[in-house]
């Protein structure tokens, strides 16, 4: 599938099974995987449709879906060992979706070898499509996308226990938008000085990581090391430029 076809798939799936449930979920259509970790019928149905289409187009690829891994943790090991794979986050920001917030997204990333080669973020309620191909730049609704430095914008973290934490000489961290498919675009728009995460789930971060770097930004670990698409690596820092990234890493240390 070419890049446009994958984006069309995400839009079609959102129209079919996500958008009709937005602000219309019945109680029995929402459950918890773990305490406070919500999943809905829209998550399950959209992941199944996206996974089926990718499997049909790429029968040898390993598809790492968030909900599939919840029921089969060994799937992550198969993805890490595969030469070719895709991550699927069918409804990123599920809690936002359940609470009626438009800040949710459908995300896919393609990994070949040890590189993220393509990434897609579709925000169905905002009508915004962020897409990147490695070496070809990033786009927003088909137009070239370049990171805007968030002068005066707050540093943001997805870890609620870190909200209010002081980053030495930089400022106090505020909460993100609780959805990586919104966080990364808002960072690129200049609404955050940097993003600080304590976890590195591939489906959450691989799409945005490629879009960010192709738009001119920087991403890596709390230890200053590059982000790898393989395995779970702990904390992540995403920034609009190298100087900001280095400053946040130093402050965290």
C-alpha positions as CSV (number, residue, x, y, z in Angstrom):
1,X,0.0,0.0,0.0
2,X,1.4,3.4,-0.9
3,X,1.4,6.1,1.8
4,X,-1.8,7.8,0.6
5,X,-3.6,4.5,0.6
6,X,-2.7,3.8,4.2
7,X,-4.0,7.3,5.2
8,X,-7.2,6.6,3.3
9,X,-7.6,3.4,5.2
10,X,-7.3,5.2,8.5
11,X,-9.9,7.8,7.4
12,X,-12.3,5.1,6.2
13,X,-12.0,3.1,9.4
14,X,-12.5,6.2,11.5
15,X,-15.6,7.0,9.5
16,X,-17.0,3.5,9.8
17,X,-16.4,2.5,13.5
18,X,-14.9,5.4,15.4
19,X,-16.8,8.6,14.5
20,X,-20.3,7.0,14.9
21,X,-19.3,6.1,18.5
22,X,-18.0,9.6,19.4
23,X,-20.1,11.0,22.2
24,X,-22.5,8.0,21.7
25,X,-20.8,5.1,23.5
26,X,-23.1,2.9,25.6
27,X,-21.8,1.8,29.0
28,X,-21.3,-1.8,27.8
29,X,-19.1,-0.6,25.0
30,X,-16.4,0.7,27.5
31,X,-14.3,-1.5,29.7
32,X,-11.0,-1.5,31.6
33,X,-7.9,-3.5,30.6
34,X,-6.3,-2.4,33.9
35,X,-7.6,0.0,36.5
36,X,-8.0,3.4,34.8
37,X,-6.9,2.0,31.4
38,X,-10.0,2.2,29.2
39,X,-10.7,0.3,26.0
40,X,-13.9,0.6,23.8
41,X,-15.6,-1.2,21.1
42,X,-14.2,1.4,18.7
43,X,-10.6,0.4,19.7
44,X,-11.2,-3.2,19.0
45,X,-13.1,-2.9,15.8
46,X,-10.8,-0.3,14.3
47,X,-7.7,-2.2,15.1
48,X,-9.2,-5.4,13.6
49,X,-10.0,-3.6,10.3
50,X,-6.6,-1.8,10.0
51,X,-4.7,-5.0,10.9
52,X,-6.6,-7.0,8.4
53,X,-5.9,-4.5,5.6
54,X,-2.2,-4.4,6.5
55,X,-1.9,-8.1,6.7
56,X,-3.5,-8.5,3.3
57,X,-1.1,-6.0,1.7
58,X,2.0,-7.2,3.7
59,X,1.5,-10.9,4.6
60,X,5.1,-11.2,5.9
61,X,5.0,-8.2,8.2
62,X,4.3,-8.4,11.9
63,X,1.4,-6.1,13.0
64,X,1.8,-4.8,16.5
65,X,-1.6,-3.5,17.6
66,X,-2.1,-2.1,21.1
67,X,-5.2,-4.2,21.8
68,X,-3.7,-7.3,20.3
69,X,-0.7,-7.0,22.5
70,X,-2.9,-6.6,25.6
71,X,-4.2,-10.1,25.0
72,X,-0.9,-11.5,23.6
73,X,2.2,-9.9,25.2
74,X,4.5,-12.2,23.2
75,X,3.5,-10.2,20.1
76,X,6.0,-7.4,21.1
77,X,8.8,-9.9,20.9
78,X,7.7,-11.1,17.5
79,X,7.5,-7.5,16.3
80,X,11.0,-6.7,17.7
81,X,12.5,-9.7,15.9
82,X,10.7,-9.0,12.5
83,X,12.5,-7.3,9.6
84,X,9.2,-5.6,8.6
85,X,6.4,-4.5,10.9
86,X,3.7,-2.0,11.6
87,X,2.4,-0.5,14.8
88,X,-1.3,0.3,15.2
89,X,-2.9,2.5,17.8
90,X,-6.6,2.3,16.8
91,X,-7.8,5.1,19.1
92,X,-5.0,6.9,20.8
93,X,-6.3,9.0,23.7
94,X,-9.1,6.5,24.5
95,X,-9.9,8.2,27.8
96,X,-10.4,11.5,25.9
97,X,-12.6,9.7,23.4
98,X,-14.7,8.2,26.1
99,X,-15.0,11.6,27.8
100,X,-16.2,13.3,24.6
101,X,-13.0,15.2,23.9
102,X,-12.0,15.6,20.2
103,X,-8.3,15.1,21.2
104,X,-7.9,11.5,20.0
105,X,-6.2,10.0,16.9
106,X,-5.7,6.9,14.8
107,X,-2.0,6.1,14.3
108,X,0.2,3.7,12.3
109,X,3.9,3.4,11.9
110,X,5.9,1.2,9.5
111,X,9.3,-0.2,10.7
112,X,11.9,-1.8,8.4
113,X,15.0,-3.1,10.0
114,X,15.9,-0.7,12.8
115,X,14.2,2.4,11.3
116,X,10.8,3.9,11.3
117,X,10.2,4.4,7.6
118,X,6.6,5.8,7.5
119,X,4.2,7.3,10.0
120,X,0.6,8.5,10.0
121,X,-1.5,10.4,12.5
122,X,-5.2,11.0,11.7
123,X,-7.2,13.2,14.0
124,X,-10.7,12.5,12.9
125,X,-12.5,15.2,14.9
126,X,-9.9,17.9,14.0
127,X,-9.7,16.8,10.3
128,X,-5.9,16.8,10.4
129,X,-3.6,14.3,8.8
130,X,0.1,14.2,9.7
131,X,2.2,12.0,7.5
132,X,5.9,11.4,7.0
133,X,8.2,9.2,4.9
134,X,11.8,8.8,6.0
135,X,14.0,11.2,4.0
136,X,11.0,12.9,2.3
137,X,9.8,15.4,5.0
138,X,6.5,15.6,6.8
139,X,3.2,17.0,5.8
140,X,0.0,18.3,7.4
141,X,-3.0,17.7,5.2
142,X,-0.6,17.4,2.2
143,X,1.3,20.6,2.9
144,X,4.9,20.6,4.0
145,X,5.2,20.6,7.8
146,X,8.1,22.3,9.7
147,X,8.5,22.5,13.5
148,X,7.7,25.8,15.2
149,X,9.7,26.5,18.3
150,X,7.4,27.2,21.2
151,X,8.9,30.4,22.6
152,X,7.4,30.8,26.0
153,X,5.4,27.6,25.8
154,X,5.4,25.3,28.8
155,X,7.3,22.0,29.1
156,X,4.8,19.2,29.2
157,X,4.8,15.7,30.6
158,X,2.4,12.8,30.2
159,X,3.2,11.5,33.7
160,X,0.8,13.1,36.1
161,X,3.1,12.6,39.0
162,X,5.6,14.9,37.3
163,X,3.2,17.7,36.7
164,X,4.5,20.7,38.7
165,X,8.0,19.2,38.7
166,X,10.7,21.8,38.2
167,X,13.1,21.3,35.3
168,X,16.3,23.0,36.5
169,X,16.7,26.4,34.8
170,X,13.9,25.6,32.4
171,X,10.5,25.8,34.1
172,X,7.8,23.8,35.6
173,X,6.2,20.9,33.7
174,X,2.5,20.9,32.8
175,X,0.3,18.1,31.6
176,X,0.2,17.1,27.9
177,X,-3.0,16.6,26.0
178,X,-3.1,12.9,27.2
179,X,-2.8,11.6,23.6
180,X,0.4,11.2,21.7
181,X,-1.4,11.7,18.5
182,X,-2.2,15.2,19.7
183,X,0.9,15.8,21.8
184,X,3.4,15.6,18.9
185,X,1.4,17.8,16.6
186,X,0.9,20.4,19.3
187,X,4.7,20.3,20.0
188,X,5.3,20.9,16.3
189,X,2.9,23.8,16.3
190,X,4.8,25.5,19.1
191,X,2.3,24.8,21.9
192,X,4.9,23.0,24.1
193,X,8.5,23.7,24.6
194,X,9.2,20.0,24.8
195,X,7.5,16.7,25.8
196,X,8.7,14.4,28.5
197,X,7.4,10.8,28.8
198,X,8.2,8.1,31.2
199,X,7.2,5.2,28.9
200,X,8.0,4.3,25.3
201,X,5.2,2.1,24.0
202,X,5.9,1.7,20.2
203,X,2.3,2.4,19.0
204,X,2.3,5.6,21.1
205,X,5.5,7.1,19.9
206,X,6.8,5.7,16.6
207,X,4.4,7.6,14.3
208,X,5.0,10.9,16.0
209,X,8.7,10.3,16.3
210,X,9.2,10.1,12.5
211,X,6.8,13.0,11.8
212,X,8.6,15.1,14.3
213,X,12.1,14.4,13.1
214,X,11.2,14.8,9.4
215,X,9.7,18.2,10.3
216,X,13.0,19.2,11.9
217,X,12.6,18.2,15.6
218,X,14.6,15.8,17.8
219,X,13.6,12.8,19.9
220,X,15.5,10.5,22.1
221,X,15.8,8.9,25.6
222,X,16.2,10.6,28.9
223,X,19.9,9.4,28.7
224,X,20.5,11.3,25.4
225,X,20.5,8.2,23.3
226,X,18.6,7.9,20.0
227,X,15.1,6.4,20.1
228,X,15.0,2.8,18.7
229,X,11.8,1.3,17.3
230,X,12.7,-2.0,18.9
231,X,11.9,-2.9,22.5
232,X,10.8,-0.8,25.4
233,X,13.4,1.8,26.4
234,X,12.0,3.8,29.2
235,X,11.6,7.6,29.1
236,X,11.4,9.8,26.0
237,X,12.1,13.5,25.4
238,X,10.7,15.1,22.2
239,X,11.8,18.7,21.4
240,X,11.7,21.1,18.5
241,X,15.5,21.3,18.2
242,X,18.8,19.8,19.5
243,X,19.5,22.5,22.0
244,X,16.2,22.1,23.7
245,X,16.5,18.4,23.8
246,X,19.9,18.5,25.3
247,X,18.8,21.1,27.9
248,X,15.9,18.9,29.0
249,X,18.1,15.8,29.2
250,X,20.5,17.7,31.4
251,X,17.7,19.0,33.6
252,X,16.3,15.4,34.1
253,X,19.8,14.2,35.0
